[in-house]
Amino acid sequence: MSPQRKRLGVLIAFSGDGGVERMVTNLCAEFAQHVQVDLLALKLDGGHAARIPPSVNLMRLEARHAWTSVPEVARYLREQKPDALLVAKDRAGRAALSARRKAGTTTPIFIRLGTNLSAALERKDPFSRWLRTAPMRRRYPEVDGVIAVSEGVREDTLRVTGIPAQRVHVIRNPVITPRLADQAAEAAPHDWLVDKSLPVVIGMGRLTRQKDFDTLLRAFAAMQAELPSRLIILGEAPQPGDRQRLEQLARSLGVEGRLLLPGFQKNPYAWLAHADLFVLSSAWEGSPNALTEALALGIPSVSTDCPSGPMEILAGGAFGPLVPVGDPAAMSGAMLATLRSPLPADRLRAAVAEYRSDLSAQRYLQLMNLLPRTND
């Protein structure tokens, strides 16, 4: 008779179609091959629900916010007695700690952090920064472990929370899934990606200040005299004015005819796989999935040296140039150099092998004592 499978609860508040949601969905699919998985979902919409495999036990919470979910999560911990609870994002993590206290259980709780909080709060006033970080310093000593997606996020988490270093671990994002190659192999979704008379540059991400597509657009415009090309930026605009502002900037730079803003794409990899260059222009990140995906598809890449992640992914510039944040001239030069002399695709793919979803999930489960540790 085989031993009973261990049980893992995963708590996440879904908000938009961001990287966190995709990474947690990827992890759950892999977790379910080894343990029983309960996905406790806040604000789950149809698009996300469709990506959750039937092997995962989906539990829709009635609460709409992390803090109002405390009674439901406490009831789950008390009645279902999972062997561990993994929580994505800080606010949900602190809510889970309150739920454990309310339930009176000793369930190990692990919080996954995916962004460099100090960089994200850099432009905030001191009181706003304190309001965001003080609860973390107060509550995080209760957590059994924090999982950071990069060394940069780990170092930042240690500074912000003050918890012991041995409780903060780095596990790479589960970016490279079995489906990635299949999605990338689909037909090119736009004529620009078929007619390669001009090189195509791609950026990906929501049209927000964090992604700093203004700098990418200025860098792209600056290189047109030397190397005419086309620019596609994939991503939704959270505010109606965000898209219009980029379009207006393109007009002022004289490149409106070479810019395409197709919005959110269900399969961005069919676009990315046919590009000549990927550029990450972000002001800050945690571990940028789009950059990892580009390398996994063998696409030459340029990135800002933002906190955190690109320096680690590109190995200090060995797998693509790193340029200062907000520097269009440096970015333009790096884009030109990379288009003219790209690295071999096989070398780029090998650079991100540790971002495989099966390997990432295995390390999560080992950390939470749900799988035996190996010497991989």
Secondary structure, 3 states (H helix, E strand, C coil): CCCCCCEEEEEEECCCCCHHHHHHHHHHHHHCCCCEEEEEEECCCHHHHHCCCCCCEEEECCCCCCHHHHHHHHHHHHHHCCCEEEEECHHHHHHHHHHHHHHCCCCCEEEEECCCHHHHCCCCCHHHHHHHHHHHHHHHHHCCEEEECCHHHHHHHHHHHCCCHHHEEECCCCCECHHHHHHHCCCCCCHHHCCCCCCEEEEECCCCCCCCHHHHHHHHHHCCCCCCCEEEEECCCCCHHHHHHHHHHHHHHCCHHHEEEEECCCCHHHHHCCCCEEEECCCCCCCCHHHHHHHHCCCCEEEECCCCCHHHHCHHHCCCCEECCCCHHHHHHHHHHHHHCCCCHHHHHHHCHHHEHHHHHHHHHHHCCCCCCCCC
